[in-house]
Amino acid sequence: MEANIESLHKIYNSYCTGNNKFMTFENVRKLICDETGYGMNEKDLTFIYGMSKQTVPNENEMSRVYEYLTFVEFLELVGRCAH
């Protein structure tokens, strides 16, 4: 993955929305289901998205972090899609 880290950063940044520079589930769905031709259905993608998320220490106060992916979580998602 190190050999492709720059390309992965470019992909991640091109799908980020807003000033926060995070990928939302909709951005991930667009990338994986619509634009890559990978052939993954939305149900499987939802599972992979959820499993790619890091642990949230205080879910009651920080529930919004489930709405976007950080770059590290994006790398986890790519690895899970490749498997």
BAPA-593315 format. One record per residue: residue in three letters; x, y, z of N, C-alpha, C in turn; residue number from 0. Coordinates in pm, 1 decimal, padded with zeros to 6 digits. Example, Ala and Ser with C-alpha at 12.3 -4.5 7.8 and 13.67 -1.06 7.14 Angstrom:
BEGIN
   type       n_c1       n_c2       n_c3      ca_c1      ca_c2      ca_c3       c_c1       c_c2       c_c3   seq
    ala    01319.0   -00569.0    00780.0    01230.0   -00450.0    00780.0    01320.0   -00330.0    00780.0     0
    ser    01285.0   -00225.0    00708.0    01367.0   -00106.0    00714.0    01290.0    00003.0    00787.0     1
END
This chain:
BEGIN
   type       n_c1       n_c2       n_c3      ca_c1      ca_c2      ca_c3       c_c1       c_c2       c_c3   seq
    met    00082.0   -00118.7    00000.0    00000.0    00000.0    00000.0    00086.7    00125.5    00000.0     0
    glu    00208.0    00116.4    00055.7    00294.7    00234.2    00060.3    00327.1    00286.5   -00079.5     1
    ala    00340.0    00196.9   -00175.2    00371.8    00238.6   -00311.6    00259.6    00320.3   -00373.4     2
    asn    00138.3    00303.4   -00323.4    00021.2    00371.3   -00380.3   -00036.0    00480.6   -00291.5     3
    ile    00034.9    00516.6   -00186.3   -00021.7    00608.6   -00087.2   -00054.6    00745.4   -00148.2     4
    glu    00028.9    00795.6   -00238.2    00001.1    00925.3   -00300.2   -00125.9    00920.0   -00385.2     5
    ser   -00141.8    00813.3   -00461.7   -00262.2    00798.1   -00543.9   -00385.8    00783.8   -00456.2     6
    leu   -00373.3    00710.2   -00347.1   -00486.0    00694.6   -00255.5   -00523.3    00827.6   -00190.6     7
    his   -00423.4    00909.5   -00157.4   -00451.0    01043.2   -00103.4   -00526.3    01127.8   -00206.4     8
    lys   -00485.9    01119.4   -00331.6   -00553.5    01196.8   -00436.3   -00698.7    01152.8   -00451.7     9
    ile   -00721.8    01022.0   -00451.4   -00858.9    00971.0   -00461.7   -00941.5    01017.1   -00343.1    10
    tyr   -00886.7    00998.7   -00223.0   -00957.0    01038.6   -00100.5   -00992.2    01187.4   -00105.3    11
    asn   -00894.5    01270.4   -00137.2   -00917.8    01415.5   -00138.5   -01016.7    01457.1   -00246.3    12
    ser   -01018.6    01386.3   -00357.6   -01111.6    01424.2   -00464.7   -01256.6    01390.4   -00429.8    13
    tyr   -01277.9    01299.4   -00335.3   -01414.2    01263.2   -00295.2   -01455.9    01325.5   -00162.5    14
    cys   -01369.5    01402.2   -00101.6   -01404.6    01468.5    00024.4   -01501.0    01582.7   -00002.1    15
    thr   -01585.6    01610.2    00095.8   -01681.2    01718.9    00080.5   -01659.6    01823.0    00188.9    16
    gly   -01691.8    01944.9    00157.0   -01685.4    02052.2    00254.8   -01544.1    02090.7    00292.2    17
    asn   -01533.5    02171.8    00393.6   -01403.8    02219.1    00441.3   -01335.7    02120.3    00534.3    18
    asn   -01410.1    02021.1    00583.6   -01354.9    01927.0    00680.1   -01264.4    01821.9    00617.3    19
    lys   -01278.3    01801.9    00487.1   -01198.0    01703.5    00415.1   -01217.2    01562.2    00468.4    20
    phe   -01341.4    01521.4    00481.1   -01376.0    01385.5    00517.7   -01464.3    01326.4    00409.2    21
    met   -01458.4    01194.9    00391.9   -01546.7    01126.9    00298.0   -01672.9    01083.6    00370.3    22
    thr   -01786.3    01110.5    00311.0   -01912.4    01062.9    00367.0   -01945.4    00926.7    00305.6    23
    phe   -02046.8    00860.1    00359.6   -02088.9    00732.8    00301.9   -02132.3    00751.9    00157.5    24
    glu   -02198.9    00861.4    00129.3   -02244.0    00887.0   -00007.4   -02124.9    00900.1   -00102.3    25
    asn   -02017.7    00965.2   -00056.6   -01896.1    00974.0   -00138.3   -01838.4    00835.6   -00164.7    26
    val   -01836.0    00751.8   -00062.4   -01783.2    00615.6   -00075.5   -01871.4    00534.8   -00170.2    27
    arg   -02002.7    00546.3   -00156.4   -02094.6    00473.7   -00244.1   -02074.2    00514.3   -00389.2    28
    lys   -02059.8    00643.2   -00411.4   -02038.0    00693.5   -00546.8   -01909.1    00635.3   -00605.0    29
    leu   -01802.9    00635.9   -00526.0   -01674.7    00584.1   -00571.8   -01680.1    00434.5   -00599.5    30
    ile   -01725.0    00356.1   -00502.9   -01718.3    00210.5   -00513.4   -01828.3    00153.2   -00602.0    31
    cys   -01950.4    00197.2   -00584.7   -02063.2    00137.4   -00657.6   -02084.9    00197.1   -00796.5    32
    asp   -02064.8    00326.5   -00810.5   -02099.9    00392.7   -00936.0   -01982.9    00408.4   -01032.7    33
    glu   -01867.2    00447.0   -00982.2   -01761.1    00491.0   -01071.9   -01650.0    00390.2   -01097.0    34
    thr   -01636.3    00288.8   -01015.9   -01525.5    00195.6   -01036.3   -01564.5    00071.9   -01114.1    35
    gly   -01693.1    00043.2   -01121.6   -01734.7   -00079.0   -01188.2   -01700.2   -00203.1   -01107.8    36
    tyr   -01679.3   -00183.6   -00979.3   -01640.4   -00293.7   -00889.9   -01752.3   -00396.0   -00873.4    37
    gly   -01875.6   -00352.3   -00888.8   -01988.9   -00442.7   -00882.5   -02036.0   -00476.9   -00741.9    38
    met   -02001.7   -00394.4   -00644.3   -02044.6   -00420.0   -00507.0   -02182.7   -00360.1   -00485.6    39
    asn   -02268.6   -00435.2   -00415.8   -02400.9   -00379.8   -00387.0   -02394.4   -00292.9   -00261.3    40
    glu   -02497.3   -00213.4   -00243.3   -02496.2   -00116.2   -00133.7   -02501.4   -00182.6    00003.4    41
    lys   -02565.5   -00296.9    00013.6   -02571.9   -00368.6    00141.3   -02432.2   -00411.3    00186.2    42
    asp   -02355.0   -00470.8    00097.0   -02218.3   -00512.0    00131.1   -02131.1   -00391.2    00161.0    43
    leu   -02148.4   -00284.5    00084.0   -02069.8   -00163.9    00107.5   -02101.1   -00103.2    00243.9    44
    thr   -02227.1   -00105.2    00283.8   -02264.8   -00053.2    00414.9   -02195.5   -00131.0    00525.3    45
    phe   -02189.1   -00262.3    00511.0   -02120.4   -00346.1    00610.0   -01971.4   -00312.7    00614.3    46
    ile   -01908.3   -00305.6    00497.5   -01764.8   -00275.4    00492.2   -01736.7   -00136.6    00548.5    47
    tyr   -01821.4   -00041.0    00516.9   -01806.4    00094.9    00569.4   -01809.5    00092.7    00722.0    48
    gly   -01907.7    00025.4    00778.0   -01919.6    00018.4    00923.7   -01802.7   -00051.6    00989.8    49
    met   -01753.2   -00157.2    00927.0   -01641.5   -00231.9    00984.5   -01508.5   -00157.5    00969.6    50
    ser   -01504.3   -00058.6    00881.9   -01382.2    00019.3    00861.6   -01367.7    00132.3    00962.3    51
    lys   -01473.2    00161.0    01035.6   -01470.9    00270.4    01132.1   -01389.7    00233.8    01255.6    52
    gln   -01317.3    00331.8    01308.9   -01243.2    00312.7    01432.7   -01338.8    00319.5    01551.7    53
    thr   -01293.5    00270.3    01663.0   -01372.7    00273.7    01785.6   -01397.4    00417.8    01828.6    54
    val   -01518.9    00446.9    01869.9   -01556.1    00579.6    01919.0   -01570.1    00569.9    02070.2    55
    pro   -01486.0    00640.2    02145.3   -01486.2    00625.2    02291.4   -01615.9    00668.1    02359.4    56
    asn   -01678.3    00774.5    02312.5   -01800.8    00823.2    02375.2   -01905.2    00843.6    02265.9    57
    glu   -01977.5    00737.4    02234.5   -02072.2    00740.8    02123.1   -02186.3    00839.3    02144.4    58
    asn   -02224.9    00862.0    02268.7   -02335.9    00953.8    02295.1   -02302.1    01096.6    02255.5    59
    glu   -02179.1    01138.1    02280.1   -02139.0    01275.0    02251.4   -02073.4    01290.1    02114.8    60
    met   -02026.9    01179.3    02057.0   -01949.9    01187.5    01933.6   -02012.7    01105.0    01820.7    61
    ser   -02142.5    01094.5    01816.9   -02208.2    01008.5    01718.6   -02189.9    01056.0    01574.5    62
    arg   -02158.3    01181.3    01553.9   -02140.5    01233.8    01417.9   -02019.5    01173.9    01346.7    63
    val   -01924.3    01117.2    01421.7   -01805.9    01060.8    01355.7   -01840.9    00938.0    01271.8    64
    tyr   -01958.4    00881.2    01291.8   -02001.6    00768.2    01209.9   -02045.1    00812.8    01070.5    65
    glu   -02060.1    00941.1    01050.7   -02109.8    00993.5    00924.5   -02000.1    01017.1    00821.1    66
    tyr   -01873.7    01003.5    00858.8   -01765.1    01028.5    00764.9   -01646.6    00935.8    00792.5    67
    leu   -01559.2    00923.6    00692.6   -01438.4    00842.7    00703.8   -01315.6    00932.6    00707.5    68
    thr   -01224.9    00904.0    00798.9   -01094.4    00967.7    00795.9   -01009.4    00894.9    00692.2    69
    phe   -00890.8    00945.6    00664.2   -00805.8    00881.5    00564.2   -00765.7    00740.7    00607.3    70
    val   -00732.8    00723.5    00733.6   -00695.3    00590.7    00784.6   -00811.0    00492.7    00768.1    71
    glu   -00931.7    00536.4    00796.4   -01049.3    00451.2    00778.9   -01073.6    00420.9    00630.6    72
    phe   -01044.4    00517.9    00544.6   -01054.8    00495.8    00400.4   -00958.6    00385.4    00356.3    73
    leu   -00837.2    00387.1    00409.6   -00740.1    00281.6    00377.4   -00792.4    00145.7    00422.0    74
    glu   -00853.9    00139.4    00539.2   -00914.6    00014.9    00587.9   -01025.2   -00030.5    00493.0    75
    leu   -01107.1    00063.2    00447.8   -01214.8    00031.0    00355.6   -01160.0   -00025.8    00224.5    76
    val   -01055.2    00036.1    00171.8   -00994.5   -00013.0    00047.1   -00941.8   -00154.7    00067.0    77
    gly   -00876.5   -00179.0    00179.8   -00827.3   -00313.2    00208.9   -00938.6   -00415.1    00219.0    78
    arg   -01048.6   -00377.5    00280.5   -01162.5   -00469.0    00292.8   -01226.8   -00494.2    00157.0    79
    cys   -01231.7   -00393.2    00072.3   -01286.7   -00413.4   -00063.1   -01196.6   -00505.1   -00145.3    80
    ala   -01067.2   -00493.8   -00124.8   -00972.3   -00574.9   -00202.0   -00974.8   -00721.1   -00159.9    81
    his   -01013.9   -00744.2   -00035.0   -01017.0   -00882.2    00015.8   -01131.2   -00954.7   -00044.7    82
END
